Amino acid sequence: MSSTFPKNAQNTHTQWVGVITLAFAAFIFNTTEFIPIALLSDIGQSFAMPVTQVGTMITIYAWVVALISLPIMLLTKNIERRFLLISLFMVFILSHVLSYFAWSFSILLLSRIGIAIAHALFWSITASLVVRIAPQGKEFQALGLLSTGTVLAMVLGIPFGRMIGDEYGWRNSFGLIAICASIVCLILSKTLPRLPSVNTGSLSSLKILAKRPSLMFVFALVIIVISAQFTAYSYIEPFALNVAHFDSAQITSLLLIYGGAGFIGSYLFGKFARKLNKTLIPLMTSCLAISMLALLLAASSFVNLSILSVFWGVAIIGFSLALQAKTLSLAADATDVAMAIFSGLYNVGIGGGALIGGFVTLHFGLNYIGIVGGVIATLGTVLALYLVNRADFSKVNV
């Protein structure tokens, strides 16, 4: 990764406090993005709706993020970053309060749109910020810690949200997120340094970035592979319930195992990303394809599906980190524009995958979500192999 990101004049301890604080913020944002996956059945029962209809909230959320990421980043590109983070947290918290009180599915969708707007801005600026404030030479470890927030959301946030939902109702899961977000917001306001806007890029940066073929292939790969991932993962809770016939405790355990595997993926990325610069992306993409293709076969037992979930969890974290790092490297002169596009396209994949998964579930059955997702990921593996063998890809290290 390029080391052109300016460093604030702070001591190492203070820099790490900032990195860890942003990692906690990432935990909050990723918990709320994915928690509906663990609550689809409960929300559906609350509003007397089938899970395929409730699943549209995942698609709508993701596509709002996709549509608004770049415009909102450009509108806020000159705003000091600490102030911007606190402001978007305010929108995030108030929207969760509305989720808690939602008296209809339409109101719940409205609240999710507010959360999605905050989410779009958060992920447009955070990856570049965490690299900026990290100690010199520790950029990979900083990105790894940021990804730990994502991993913790899967390890603790989603399963814990499911447990709260099972015991006290899904509304309390959203209420708890609002409380946690308020605490994290307070910590951010006290611990983050002032972060002037730098290297954000502008609308004119789009023309420059469009002339970088490897970056365009990275963006295409994000859409394809994340669509594959969420074709299967969006409906993993009803799949485990209705196809694998697991009970509620087993489903929660499965989500914990899947999320816990992300820690392994994050660690392996931090340790081997530089050494595996050319092979990491196709390796992770092929592992995703294999995991999803084997999903139905592994559903025969809890042990088998748990083992598969470890490989699946490692692969998706490894893939996401590798593509994020490569985007920052290929667009070091316009990091916020590039990450806004990356975040937007990632959410195109989430929304598209949820839509495909819903279509497959409705017309063919839950049994086939892994097969369809695996086929799409296989196409992504072919593109990944082409990408890493391009000369302009190899010139820039992850």
Stockholm file with secondary structure:
# STOCKHOLM 1.0

chainA/1-398         MSSTFPKNAQNTHTQWVGVITLAFAAFIFNTTEFIPIALLSDIGQSFAMPVTQVGTMITIYAWVVALISLPIMLLTKNIERRFLLISLFMVFILSHVLSYFAWSFSILLLSRIGIAIAHALFWSITASLVVRIAPQGKEFQALGLLSTGTVLAMVLGIPFGRMIGDEYGWRNSFGLIAICASIVCLILSKTLPRLPSVNTGSLSSLKILAKRPSLMFVFALVIIVISAQFTAYSYIEPFALNVAHFDSAQITSLLLIYGGAGFIGSYLFGKFARKLNKTLIPLMTSCLAISMLALLLAASSFVNLSILSVFWGVAIIGFSLALQAKTLSLAADATDVAMAIFSGLYNVGIGGGALIGGFVTLHFGLNYIGIVGGVIATLGTVLALYLVNRADFSKVNV
#=GR chainA/1-398 SS CCCCSCCCSCCHHHHHHHHHHHHHHHHHHHHHHHHHHHHHHHHHHHTTCCHHHHTHHHHHHHHHHHHHHHHHHHHTTTSCHHHHHHHHHHHHHHHHHHHHHCCSHHHHHHHHHHHHHHHHHHHHHHHHHHHHHSCTTCHHHHHHHHHHHHHHIIIIIHHHHHHHHHHHCHHHHHHHHHHHHHHHHHHHHHHCCCCCCCSCCCTTHHHHHHTCHHHHHHHHHHHHHHHHHHHHHTTHHHHHHHTSCCCHHHHHHHHHHHHHHHHHHHHHHHHHTTTTTTTHHHHHHHHHHHHHHTHHHHTTCHHHHHHHHHHHHHHHHHHHHHHHHHHHHHTTTSHHHHHHHHHHHHHHHHHHHHHHHHHHHHHTCGGGHHHHHHHHHHHHHHHHHHHHTSHHHHTSCC
#=GC SS_cons         CCCCSCCCSCCHHHHHHHHHHHHHHHHHHHHHHHHHHHHHHHHHHHTTCCHHHHTHHHHHHHHHHHHHHHHHHHHTTTSCHHHHHHHHHHHHHHHHHHHHHCCSHHHHHHHHHHHHHHHHHHHHHHHHHHHHHSCTTCHHHHHHHHHHHHHHIIIIIHHHHHHHHHHHCHHHHHHHHHHHHHHHHHHHHHHCCCCCCCSCCCTTHHHHHHTCHHHHHHHHHHHHHHHHHHHHHTTHHHHHHHTSCCCHHHHHHHHHHHHHHHHHHHHHHHHHTTTTTTTHHHHHHHHHHHHHHTHHHHTTCHHHHHHHHHHHHHHHHHHHHHHHHHHHHHTTTSHHHHHHHHHHHHHHHHHHHHHHHHHHHHHTCGGGHHHHHHHHHHHHHHHHHHHHTSHHHHTSCC
//
